Amino acid sequence: MKAAVLYSGGKDSSFVAVMLKRLGLDVELYTANFGVYDSYVPAGKSAEALGFKHNVLEMDKSILEKTCEMIMEDGFPNDGIKYIHEKTIETLAENHDIIADGTRRDDRTPKLNINQIKSLEDRKQVQYINLDSFGHKSVKLITENLFEISKEKSNKDNSSDFEVEIRTLIDEMGGNSLDIFPEHYQTRVIGYKK
């Protein structure tokens, strides 16, 4: 059976991909891209290092534009990130029977709630899997023993999450992404631990 994992190259989405593969599923990784910046490149490198097929999920730019408008209007990213995640999961569900992402129990955003998950599964006839039974500390413990992980100050070239293209488009629209997204560190899986 095939599973499609929404993939950023980080430890959470890498963990769910490896877990599903070890359960016997044929796993392919998908990184969303809206055509503003080639943000999928770091995730492709992580996927290759782990031995997974990596695909770019080409998304409609209007979704990114609406996301940026929401974020600029709100002055903070939560609702916009939630919106773009939901739209991406919906798109991934169009052509797959099993879809997954690396959202954890203690994530606030992006995250589908139980009613959204049930609706998605019923409407799209898919199985949706995430790391909802795992908290941050558990995932950290497991992934530190499973993967080699780089930790760097977040920038366009080391991250494949939604934030890269959101920041790029907000700046192009005349906003200042630094006012909305605080400086932070990004982790990326660079291979299996030896």
N, C-alpha and C positions, 0 to 999 in steps of 0.2 A: 504494500500500500504506500502511496506517495503522500508526503507531508511538505507543505510550503511554510517556511519560517520567515517572518518579517525580520530582517537582519541588519544590524547596525555595525557589527564587528566588535561590539562590546562583550563583556563577560556574561551578561544575562542571556542575550539572544544566542550566544555561542553555547552556553550551558544547555538551553532547551534543545538546540539542534543536535548536540552530542547525545543527550538523553534519548531523544526520539530515534536517532540512528541506532543506538545500542539496544533499543527495544525492537529493532528489526524493520523500521520504516525506511523507505527510500526518501531521503531528505534533500530538498533543494532550498537554497537561501535566496531571498529576494530583498533588495534594497530599493526603497522608493526614491524616485528622482522626478523633479518637476521642470527640468530643462533650464534652470537658472545657473547651476554650477554642478560640475561633475563630482558631487559629494559621495558617490558610490565607490570611488576608487579605494579608500582605506578599507572598506568592508570587503571588497573583492580580494584584497591582499590577505585579510584575516581568513576569509573562506578558503582560499587556496592553501594557506598554511595548515588548515585543519582538514583538508582533503574533501571539501564540499563543492558542488557545482553552485556557482553564483550567478544570479540573474538580476538585471536592472528592471524594476517595475516602473514603467513609464506612466507617470500620473499627469492629469490635466492641470496645467499651470493655474487655472482659475481657482482651484482648491487652495493652492499656496497663496494666491492673491487675497482670497477671503480670509485665510488664516492670518496673514500679515495685517490686514485691516482690523480684524478683531483684536489682535495683540496691541496694535498702536492705539486703538480706541480705549482698551482696558488699561493700558500702561503696564500690564504684566502678562506673561505668556500662558498661564494655565489653561484657559478656555480655548485658546487658539491651538495649542498643542493637542489638547483632547480632540478637537474637531478634526485636525489633519490626520491624527492616528485613526479615528473612527472611519474616515473616508478611505484611508489606505487599507485597513483591514477589510472593509466592504469590497474594495477592488480585488484584493488578494483572494477573497472568497468566491469570486466569479468563476474561476476555472480550477478549483481544487476541492477535494473532499475533506482534507484535514489541513487546518491552518493553525499557526502558532506564533506567539511572540514571547519576549522575555520579560513581560510585566510581572512584578512580584506582589506579594500580599501587602507590603507597606508602601508601595508606590501610590502617590496621589494623582499624578498625571504623567503620561497618558495612561488611562486605565478604563477598561470597559466594566460597567457594573453588571451584576448578575442578570438583571432584566435585559440589558443590551446583548449579553452573551446568548441568552435563551432566544431572543428575537432573531439574532444573526443566524444561529444554528437552525431555527425553524424556517426562516425565509430563504436562506441560501442552501439548505440541506447539507451543512458542513458540520464537522467536529472542530471545536475551537479549544486549543490547549495553551495554557500559560503557566507561570510559576507561582500561582496564587497561594499555594500551601507553603512556599518558601519566603522567609523574611530576608532582609539585607545581610544579616550576620551569617545565616546559613549559606546563602549564595556565595558570599565572600570566602567562607571556609572551604567550600567545595571547589570553587573556581581557582583559588590560589594553589590548590593541590593538583588541579587538572591542567591549567594553562600557564604559559608564559604570558605575562601581561605588561604592557607599557603604560605608564602614567605620565601624561604631559599636559601642559596648559592647553586648554581647548583652542583649536584653530581650524581653519578650513581644510587643512591638509591631513589632519589626524582623526577626523570624525566623519561618520556617515549618518548621523542622526538627523532628524528633521531640522534641528536648530541651524545647521549650516546654511541651507537654502533660505530659511526664514530670515536669518540675519542679513544675508546678501540682498534679498529683495526689500527688506525694511530700509536698508541703507540706500538702495536704488530709488525707493519711493520718497526719499527725503527725510526719513526718520533716522534715529540714532540707536542702533541695536545695543550699543553698550549701556544705554540708559535702562534697557529692559532686561537684558541678559547679563547677570553679573559674571565677572571673570571666574572661571572654575577649571578644575582639572578633569581630563577625559581619560578613561581607560580604554585600551584596545587590545584584543587578543592577538598575539603575534605567533602563536604556535602551541603545541602540547608541551607540558613539562616533561623533561627527560629524566 
